[in-house]
Amino acid sequence: MTKIALLGAGGKMGVRLATNLQGSAYDVAHVEVSDVGRKRLKDVIGADCVDQATALADADVVLMAVPDALIGKIAHTFVDQLKPGCAVIMLDAAAPYAGELPARADITYFVTHPCHPSIFRYEPTREAQKDYFGGVAASQAIVCALMQGPEEHYALCEDIAKIIYQPVSRSHRVTVEGLAILEPGLSETIGATLVTALREATDRAIEKGVPKEAAMDFMLGHLGIEMGILFEDFPGQFSDGAIYAINQAKPKLLKEDWLKVLEPDEIKQSVQEICNPPKGAGK
């Protein structure tokens, strides 16, 4: 039986992964350094933790449910303990793409990340409809990248990814660079920033006297139509008035070269700063 060492098993993400791995074909050794995390894991799935050295000694796979910015730093602390042929699965591309991983040619590095359930999903239950992150009840797609290692390890690691993120609708194979373009580039640098701007604009409308409920309903309803059209969920089209408003407003709202944030040098700088934040960042 393939043995998995799940690092960070008692964290919020780790518990979600541990829960989905229960009853699978894999033998999972749970590793958690904090007392709070150990208790959380015990309370949720009834599992006990083992010390890290024991878990790593005969692990076929190491699954890292640890903070994105710490993946590379933590990997450096245990990479020498892994047996040849071990596969290390990471849940974010920042550290791998930033060059933060320790060099070791005889192990596999694999990166996977959830797409999260689509806003255009049609779930049969309210529980599934409210599962925004996925991995509980709502179906979602995932992306996977084999950074290094034998091709046969792709199937093994992808199978584990499908379990930890289940239910999975489909799996996309990408490169590590492609995954970094998707996140942080597309989803956070662009997506989260523009969505934040949408909320700020809605709040400004409220400040100008529009009732909050009316502003929220109006914005969310129109976004459904507009995103449905642009992301090809239904064959609609913008009105002439909407097209005029877009053409007039876009130069005022966006710099001409705003898509430059998806260029390789920009993505590389972004992931390097995620892994090693500049002093004063986030203040």
C-alpha positions as CSV (number, residue, x, y, z in Angstrom):
1,M,0.0,0.0,0.0
2,T,1.3,3.5,-0.9
3,K,2.2,5.4,2.2
4,I,1.5,9.1,2.5
5,A,3.1,11.5,5.1
6,L,0.6,14.3,5.4
7,L,2.5,17.3,6.9
8,G,0.3,20.0,8.5
9,A,-2.5,17.5,9.0
10,G,-4.1,19.4,11.9
11,G,-4.3,22.8,10.1
12,K,-7.6,23.9,8.5
13,M,-6.5,22.7,5.0
14,G,-4.7,19.6,6.4
15,V,-7.9,18.4,8.1
16,R,-9.9,18.8,4.9
17,L,-7.3,16.7,3.1
18,A,-7.1,14.1,5.9
19,T,-10.9,13.8,5.9
20,N,-11.0,13.1,2.1
21,L,-8.2,10.6,2.3
22,Q,-10.0,8.5,4.9
23,G,-11.2,5.3,3.4
24,S,-8.9,5.7,0.4
25,A,-6.4,3.1,-0.9
26,Y,-3.6,5.0,0.7
27,D,-2.0,4.5,4.2
28,V,-1.7,8.0,5.7
29,A,0.6,9.0,8.5
30,H,-0.6,12.4,10.0
31,V,2.1,14.9,11.1
32,E,1.2,18.0,13.0
33,V,3.5,20.1,15.2
34,S,0.9,22.1,17.2
35,D,-1.2,20.8,20.1
36,V,-4.2,22.7,18.8
37,G,-3.8,21.0,15.4
38,R,-3.5,17.6,16.8
39,K,-6.6,18.1,18.9
40,R,-8.5,19.4,15.8
41,L,-7.6,16.4,13.8
42,K,-8.5,14.0,16.6
43,D,-11.9,15.7,17.1
44,V,-12.8,15.8,13.4
45,I,-11.7,12.4,12.1
46,G,-10.5,10.6,15.2
47,A,-6.9,10.3,13.9
48,D,-3.7,10.4,15.9
49,C,-0.5,12.0,14.7
50,V,3.0,10.5,14.6
51,D,6.3,12.3,14.7
52,Q,7.7,13.6,11.4
53,A,10.8,11.4,11.3
54,T,8.7,8.2,11.6
55,A,6.2,9.4,8.9
56,L,9.0,10.3,6.5
57,A,11.2,7.3,7.0
58,D,9.2,5.0,4.7
59,A,6.9,7.5,2.9
60,D,6.2,7.0,-0.8
61,V,4.5,10.4,-1.0
62,V,4.8,13.5,1.1
63,L,1.8,15.8,1.0
64,M,2.5,19.3,2.2
65,A,-0.6,21.0,3.7
66,V,1.5,24.0,4.9
67,P,1.3,27.7,4.3
68,D,2.3,28.6,0.7
69,A,5.1,30.9,1.6
70,L,6.7,28.2,3.8
71,I,6.7,25.3,1.3
72,G,10.3,25.8,0.2
73,K,11.6,26.6,3.7
74,I,10.0,23.5,5.2
75,A,11.0,21.2,2.3
76,H,14.7,22.1,3.0
77,T,14.3,20.8,6.6
78,F,13.3,17.2,5.6
79,V,14.4,16.6,2.0
80,D,17.5,14.6,3.1
81,Q,15.2,12.2,5.1
82,L,13.3,11.1,2.0
83,K,14.0,7.7,0.3
84,P,14.8,7.8,-3.4
85,G,11.8,7.8,-5.6
86,C,9.6,9.6,-3.0
87,A,7.1,12.1,-4.5
88,V,6.5,15.4,-2.8
89,I,3.1,17.0,-3.5
90,M,2.6,20.7,-3.0
91,L,-0.6,22.7,-3.1
92,D,0.7,25.9,-4.5
93,A,3.1,26.9,-7.3
94,A,4.8,29.9,-5.7
95,A,7.7,28.2,-4.0
96,P,8.4,25.8,-6.9
97,Y,8.3,28.5,-9.6
98,A,10.3,30.9,-7.4
99,G,13.2,28.3,-7.2
100,E,12.7,27.8,-3.5
101,L,12.8,24.0,-3.5
102,P,15.9,22.0,-2.5
103,A,17.7,20.3,-5.3
104,R,17.5,16.6,-5.3
105,A,17.3,14.7,-8.6
106,D,16.1,11.3,-7.3
107,I,12.7,12.5,-6.0
108,T,9.5,13.8,-7.6
109,Y,8.1,17.3,-7.3
110,F,4.4,17.6,-8.1
111,V,2.2,20.7,-7.8
112,T,-1.6,20.7,-7.7
113,H,-4.2,23.3,-7.0
114,P,-8.0,23.4,-7.0
115,C,-9.9,25.6,-9.5
116,H,-12.7,25.9,-6.9
117,P,-16.3,25.4,-7.8
118,S,-17.5,27.5,-10.8
119,I,-19.8,30.4,-10.1
120,F,-21.9,28.8,-12.9
121,R,-22.3,25.5,-11.1
122,Y,-25.7,23.9,-10.7
123,E,-25.6,21.8,-7.5
124,P,-28.4,19.6,-6.3
125,T,-28.3,20.6,-2.6
126,R,-27.9,23.9,-0.8
127,E,-24.9,22.5,1.1
128,A,-23.1,21.9,-2.2
129,Q,-24.2,25.3,-3.6
130,K,-22.7,27.0,-0.5
131,D,-19.4,25.1,-0.8
132,Y,-17.4,27.9,-2.4
133,F,-14.0,26.3,-1.8
134,G,-14.8,22.8,-2.9
135,G,-13.4,19.6,-1.4
136,V,-16.6,19.0,0.6
137,A,-19.8,18.8,-1.5
138,A,-19.4,20.9,-4.7
139,S,-17.8,19.5,-7.8
140,Q,-14.6,21.3,-9.0
141,A,-11.9,21.1,-11.6
142,I,-8.2,20.9,-10.6
143,V,-4.9,21.7,-12.2
144,C,-1.7,19.5,-11.9
145,A,1.9,19.9,-12.9
146,L,4.8,17.4,-12.8
147,M,7.8,19.6,-12.1
148,Q,10.3,16.7,-12.0
149,G,10.2,13.0,-11.7
150,P,9.2,9.9,-13.8
151,E,6.1,10.2,-16.0
152,E,4.4,7.3,-14.1
153,H,4.4,9.5,-11.0
154,Y,2.0,11.9,-12.7
155,A,-0.8,9.3,-12.5
156,L,-0.1,8.5,-8.9
157,C,0.0,12.1,-7.8
158,E,-3.0,13.1,-9.9
159,D,-5.0,10.3,-8.3
160,I,-4.1,11.7,-4.8
161,A,-5.0,15.2,-6.0
162,K,-8.4,13.9,-7.1
163,I,-9.1,12.4,-3.7
164,I,-8.0,15.4,-1.6
165,Y,-10.1,17.8,-3.7
166,Q,-13.1,15.5,-4.3
167,P,-15.6,15.6,-5.9
168,V,-13.5,16.5,-9.0
169,S,-15.2,17.2,-12.3
170,R,-12.0,17.2,-14.5
171,S,-8.3,17.5,-14.1
172,H,-6.1,19.8,-16.3
173,R,-2.4,19.1,-16.8
174,V,-0.3,22.3,-16.9
175,T,3.3,23.3,-16.4
176,V,4.6,24.8,-13.2
177,E,4.9,28.2,-15.0
178,G,1.3,27.8,-16.3
179,L,0.1,27.1,-12.7
180,A,1.9,30.2,-11.5
181,I,0.2,32.2,-14.2
182,L,-3.1,30.9,-13.0
183,E,-2.2,31.6,-9.3
184,P,-1.2,34.2,-8.2
185,G,-1.4,35.8,-11.7
186,L,-4.8,35.3,-13.0
187,S,-6.8,34.4,-9.9
188,E,-5.3,36.8,-7.3
189,T,-3.2,39.5,-9.0
190,I,-6.0,40.2,-11.5
191,G,-9.2,38.4,-10.4
192,A,-9.1,39.2,-6.7
193,T,-8.0,42.8,-7.4
194,L,-10.8,43.5,-9.9
195,V,-13.4,41.9,-7.6
196,T,-12.1,44.1,-4.8
197,A,-12.6,47.1,-7.1
198,L,-16.2,45.9,-7.8
199,R,-17.0,45.9,-4.1
200,E,-15.4,49.3,-3.5
201,A,-17.5,50.7,-6.4
202,T,-20.6,49.2,-4.9
203,D,-19.8,50.7,-1.5
204,R,-19.3,54.1,-3.2
205,A,-22.8,53.8,-4.7
206,I,-24.1,53.0,-1.2
207,E,-22.3,56.1,0.2
208,K,-24.0,58.2,-2.5
209,G,-27.4,57.2,-1.1
210,V,-28.4,54.0,-2.9
211,P,-29.8,51.5,-0.4
212,K,-27.3,48.7,0.4
213,E,-29.6,45.9,-0.5
214,A,-30.5,47.5,-3.8
215,A,-26.9,48.2,-4.7
216,M,-25.8,44.6,-3.9
217,D,-28.7,43.0,-5.8
218,F,-28.2,45.2,-8.8
219,M,-24.4,44.6,-9.0
220,L,-24.6,40.8,-8.4
221,G,-27.5,40.4,-10.8
222,H,-25.8,42.3,-13.6
223,L,-22.5,40.5,-13.0
224,G,-24.2,37.2,-13.5
225,I,-25.4,38.3,-17.0
226,E,-22.1,40.0,-17.9
227,M,-19.9,37.1,-16.8
228,G,-22.3,34.6,-18.3
229,I,-21.8,36.3,-21.7
230,L,-18.1,36.8,-21.5
231,F,-17.3,33.4,-20.1
232,E,-19.5,31.6,-22.6
233,D,-22.1,30.2,-20.2
234,F,-24.9,31.3,-22.4
235,P,-25.1,32.9,-25.9
236,G,-26.1,36.4,-25.0
237,Q,-24.6,39.7,-26.0
238,F,-24.1,43.2,-24.6
239,S,-26.5,45.9,-25.5
240,D,-25.3,48.8,-27.6
241,G,-25.4,51.0,-24.5
242,A,-23.3,48.6,-22.5
243,I,-20.7,48.4,-25.3
244,Y,-20.5,52.2,-25.5
245,A,-20.1,52.4,-21.6
246,I,-17.3,49.8,-21.7
247,N,-15.4,51.5,-24.5
248,Q,-15.7,54.9,-22.7
249,A,-14.7,53.6,-19.2
250,K,-12.0,51.0,-19.9
251,P,-9.2,53.6,-20.6
252,K,-10.2,55.4,-17.4
253,L,-10.2,52.3,-15.3
254,L,-7.3,50.3,-16.7
255,K,-3.8,51.1,-17.8
256,E,-3.1,50.3,-21.4
257,D,-0.4,47.7,-20.5
258,W,-2.3,46.2,-17.5
259,L,-2.0,42.7,-18.8
260,K,1.8,43.0,-18.3
261,V,1.2,41.5,-14.9
262,L,0.9,38.1,-16.6
263,E,4.4,38.3,-18.2
264,P,7.0,35.8,-16.9
265,D,9.2,38.4,-15.2
266,E,6.2,39.9,-13.4
267,I,5.0,36.4,-12.3
268,K,8.5,35.5,-11.1
269,Q,8.8,38.6,-9.0
270,S,5.4,38.1,-7.5
271,V,6.1,34.5,-6.4
272,Q,9.5,35.4,-5.1
273,E,7.9,38.2,-2.9
274,I,5.2,35.7,-1.7
275,C,7.9,33.4,-0.5
276,N,10.2,36.2,0.8
277,P,8.0,39.2,1.5
278,P,9.8,42.6,1.4
279,K,10.2,44.3,4.7
280,G,7.1,46.3,5.5
281,A,4.9,44.3,3.0
282,G,1.3,44.0,4.0
283,K,1.3,47.1,6.3
